[in-house]
Amino acid sequence: MALSDLRRDMVLSAIEEYDKLGRGAFLKAYGYGPARDYFLLYDGKRYDSKAIAGVAHRGVDGRPLRADDFSGGDATVARTLSDLGFEVTRPSDVIDGHSPGSLLQKILTLKTAASVSPGARKRHQPLALLWALGRAARRDDRLVPWPDASPALESLLREFGHPGDGLNAEFPVLRLYHHGLWDLPGHNDVPTASGSAAQSWMRQNQPLSGLRSWVHDLVADQPAIRAQIVLRLLDGYFHDVDHDKLLAATLLIPEPNAIRPALDEVTPPRDGTPTPTRRTVTTSRVIRDSALAEQVKLLHDYQCQICGTRLMTGRGPYAEGAHIRPLGMPHNGPDEPGNLLCLCPNHHVLFDGGTISISEDLVAVDVSTGKPITQLRLAEGHTPAPQHLAYHRRVFADPQI
Ligand SMILES: [Zn+2]
């Protein structure tokens, strides 16, 4: 195969197909994993560059390349696309302008060290970021004195880090500083994140630190961006951790007023109304979702993934976190982002009741007729897991399960 035969129009037609199918279906159809470092930027959107180049290759000899057909590395692909006049991000890129895109790019290119746990990455930086995201969500002070920040980070590392990776809170802060996400105002002699010199520098300076102000402002003002980062960190580093426990520990939990009880649950005022001798108890439609579901809803800005409705109530926007494979017996679905959809109450009921299922290509389907209803709406950073969708389809194809 020769990437050098690619032409710009072939790449554009692959981009068109990517747009039509959606990211998940496109990658799956051609056997690619999600890109980590190299993205093609086109028309304000990001595309997995290797998958695009591989599919574009169909224009050369009629055959799209699969991921393992490539002999060159990702950098070769990036160079080929750049040569064709496309913009491609690179791991070390500092993208001009402090945009959500440049922030997400930095999150995707964190340089984390290998953990002592086989196959895992150290969780120091992700935990420091989650801690800071929780502070930004609550609009706490951006900068925290080291004598306060250090024990808070250590306690997170103790509870959620890989055992044996160490509890040094200095290193993640220094790494994040050099990666452009963390601020140590007033210091321009910040050492690199290794060795005892780094630790003694922190001990001597006891600096104020926190997210860079543009990062802090962005994640404080834009809950959907914050949620996208939270879900990416959970997905990238914390597969075997109880997500709700971690979100609670980093205070990434719903605002108290967002979980205020529904009106029909509030005890009626004692205003002399005769107490009824019998009271009918009704079930409230307000579903108190987990902290994890709240992040998924924030990411979708409370828009239903099937119909796009965003219900506005007196208490703010409202949507429900729908588990694809139900929690609890006998289904035992996991509470993880890939097992959640953000749905309006109507579609939640129809989905849970098996009137609607989601196909492999992420199309909502009427189960009784098999007819497609609509393409599932996706948001960057959250993909429903194919195995959970398949489970949901199986359950309703065979109600004996
Ligand atoms: Zn809906």
Residues whose N, C-alpha, C, O or C-beta is under 5 A from the ligand:
A	BS01	ZN	C304 I306 C307 G308 T309 C344 H347
